[in-house]
């Protein structure tokens, strides 16, 4: 390589490194300004970073900008940012901040008038169905978030770094965004309705969620304190177990009705069935003992015979 070309490459690498470091420092300064309440200054810096560098996608500056706009209650600006960065038509959302903020804005339009019993009887309107669909999409991306937003799990300080779709991301999102959900009347109630109703029924029937890495749980345990109980991804119940539960419930209901209408006959039938079951179990045990040798305990306790091979 020609010496001046080599020096040019070194210069470009150093310039790129300094540029990335400058963007990182500016982002940290903007985050400090947001914490101190200087929201307009923080928003301006975040927008400048997004305009200047490609590192904004890696550092998540868009999420910082959305958080700052939410604190200012500039919902129109947040909606414009979501249209640009969220990509609702994508197969998988990009982060919990984008997906849950999109759900929050859709819930904001109907949450104050939403009543679960009335809406279930008359049917969901198009706006309510859209809001529930957005919340379901967000829950499918990170199902740990509702546990913290609904205060079903204790909140802790978020870690410095977090993993997308993990418990660490849920803690970080809920820690900084629960105030926005509480600010909108009925938003948490709509989230709870979707979490325990629509999402639960959909997940129990299909079991579908966005692809989930099994290594997230172990990685979250390294990021979070040892005393924190890490939230794990919900698992679909076995259809056999669900069928067994249903049959057991139906059997108990049928027995209760029979006892109420025909108490004597029902107790006699239960006693006969119980006696037949005990007799069958005794016959099975006796048949089993018939094939077991009497000295089975001695055979199990004795050492196996060792074969001695003599050298000829």
N, C-alpha and C positions, 0 to 999 in steps of 0.2 A: 504494500500500500504506500502511496506517495505520502511523504511526511506532512504536507499541508492538508491532505484529506484526513489523515489520522487526527491531527490537531483540531480540524473542523468537527469531526465526530465527537471528540472529547468535549468540545465547547457546547455542542448541541445537547449532549447528555447532561452536562452540568446545568445548562439553561433549563432543560426540562425538569430536572430535579429541584432547582430553585423555584420554578414556577409552581410545581405541585406543593412544595413546602409553603409557599406564599398563600395558596388557596386554602390549605389546611389551617394556617394561622388565622386567616381572615374568617373562616367558618367558626373557629373557636371564639374569636372576639365577638362575632355576631351572636353566638349562643350565650355568651356572658351578658351582652347587652339585653337579650331577651329575658334572661333571669332577673336583671335589674329593672325591668319594666320599660326599657327604652325600645318599644316595639317597632316604631317607625324606622329607627336607625337599623335595627336588626333586619327588618324586611328589605330595606334598601340594599344592605350588604349581601343578603342571600340572593337577591335578584341579580346583583352585579356578578356574583360568583357563578351563577347559572349562565349568565350571558358570556362570561369570559372563558371558562374552562370546561373541558370534557370530564374533569375529575368529579364534577357535581353528581354524576350518576353513581359513582363508587362511594362517595362520602354521604349520600343521602341528603343533599342540601334541599331537594324538593320537599322532603318530609319536614325539615326544619322550617321552611317557608310556610307550609300549610299549618304547622303548629302555631307559628306567630300570627298568622291571619285569623286562626280560630280564637286566639286570646283577645284579638281586637274585635271579635264577632263580625268580621268582614266575610259573611257567608257567600256573597256573590263572588268575591275574589277566590275563595276556597273552591267554589264550584268550577270556576274557570281553570284553576290549576288541576283539578281532578280530571276534567275533560282532556287536558293536555297530557297528564302523566299517568293516570290510573289505567286507562285502557280497559273499560268495562267489558268489551267484546273479547278480550284475551281469554285463553283457556284457564290461566291461573293468575290470580292477582299478584302484585309485586311486593306488597308488604302489608302488615296489619294496619299501619297508619293510613295508607291509601284506601284499603278495602273498608275498614270500619268508619273512616271519615265519610266515605261515599254513602255508607249505610246510615250514618247519623244525619246527613243532610236530607236524605229521602225520608227518614223517620220524622224529621222536623216538620215536614209538611202535614203530617197526619197524626202525630203522637198526642197532641193536646185533645183531640176529639176521639181517640181510639178507646173503645171499651170492648174487652175481649168477649163478654157474653153477648152483647148486642151485635157485634160484628160477626160472630159465629152464627147467630140466628138469621140475620138478614143477608149474610154473604159479604165477602170483602169487596171493597171498591177497587178500582184499578190502581189508585194511588197507594192504598194500603197493601195490595198485592205486590206492587213494585217495591215498597219499603221492606216488606217481609222477605222478598226474594233477595234484595241487596244484603239484608242482615244474614240470611242463610248462606249467601256466598261468602261473606266475611267469616262466619263461624266455620264453614268448611275449610277455609284457608288456615285459620288458627283457632281451634276450639277451646283453648285455654283462657282466652280473653274474657268471655262472659262470667267466668268464675270469680274474677277480680272486680269487674265492673259491677256485678250484682252483690259483691262483698260476701260471697260464699266461701272464699278463702282469704286468709290474712294477707294484707299488703306488706311488702318489704321494700327496702330501697333497691332500685334497679341496678344491675351491674353496669360497668363501664362499656362492655361489649355484650351483644346478644346475638342469638341465632334466629333467623327467620323461621317462623312457624313453631318455634319452641316456647317453652315456659318462660324463658328469659325475655323474649320479645313481648309476650303477654304482660309480664310484670312492668316492663318499660312503658308499654303503651298505656296500660291502665293507670300507672302512677302519674303520668302527665296529662291524660285525657279524660279521667273520670269526672273532672269538674265540668267539661263541656257537655257530657251526657246528663249530668245533674242539672245543668243550666236550662235544658230544654224539657219542659213539662211533658211527662208521659214517655220519654224516650227509653228510659230504663224498663218501664213496664212493657213496652213493645218488644224490647230485647228479651225480657224474661218470657214473654208469650211465645216468641219464636224459638228461644233456646229449649223450652220445655215442651213445646207443641210441634210446630212445623218441622224444625230440624230433627227433633228426636224421632218423630214418626217416619220422616224420610230416611234417616240413617238406619233405623231398625228394619225398614223394608229393603233398601238397596245396599246399605253399607258403603255407599260411594262417598269418597272424599278425594281431594286432590292428592296426588302421590306423596307419601309421607316417608321420610327416611327413618329407619329404626335406630340410627346412631344419634339422633337428636337428643334422646333422653340421657344417654351417657355423657354427651357433650354439655348438656345443661347442668348436670351434676357438678361438672368441673367449674362452671361459671358462677353458680349460685352457692350460697353458704351451705355448710354441711347439715345444719339444723333445719333447713327449709325442706319441706316435703314437695318434691318436684311433681307437678301435674303431668300426667301421662295422656297420650292420645286415646280417645274413647274407642273401645272395641265392640264390634257387633256381636250380639248374643247368638249362641248356636240355635238354629231353627228347631232342633230336637228338644233343647231345653225349654224354648218358648212354647212348643207344642205340649210338652209335659206339664208345664205350669198351667196352660189353658185346660187341659183334661183334668188336672187335679182340682182346679177351681169349679169346673162343671160337676165333678163328682161330689164335691162338698155341698154344692147348692142342691143337687138332686137328693142327697141323703137328708139334708135339712128339711126339704119339702116332704119327703116320705115320712120322716119322724113326726112332722107337724100333723099330717093327715092320718097316718096309720102307725101310731107309736108301737103297739104291741107286735104287729107283724114285722115291722122294720127291725126292732131289736132282736127278734128271733132270727131273722135273715142275717143280721150282722153277726150274731153269735154262731150261727151255723157256718158262715163263711170264715170266721176266725178259727173255729175248731177244725174245719177242713184244711185251712192253711197250715195250722200247727201240725196236724197229722201228716200232711204231705211233706213238710220239712223234716219231721222225724223219720219218715220212710226214706227220704233222700239221704239223710245222715247215716241211717242203718245200712243202706245199700253202699254208701261210700266206705264205711268201715269194713264191709264184707270183703272188699278188694284190697284193703290195707293189711299187711302182715302184723301179727300181734307184737313182734319184737322190733317194730319200726323205730322206736326210740333208741334201742340199743344199737341198731344198724347205723343210725345217724350219729350217735355218739362215738362209735368205734372208729379207729383210724383205718384208713384204707390199707389193704395188704400191699406190701412192697415186693416187687419181683427182684430177686437176686440173680444177677447174671454172672456166671463164673467164666473166667477166661480159660479157654481150653489150651 
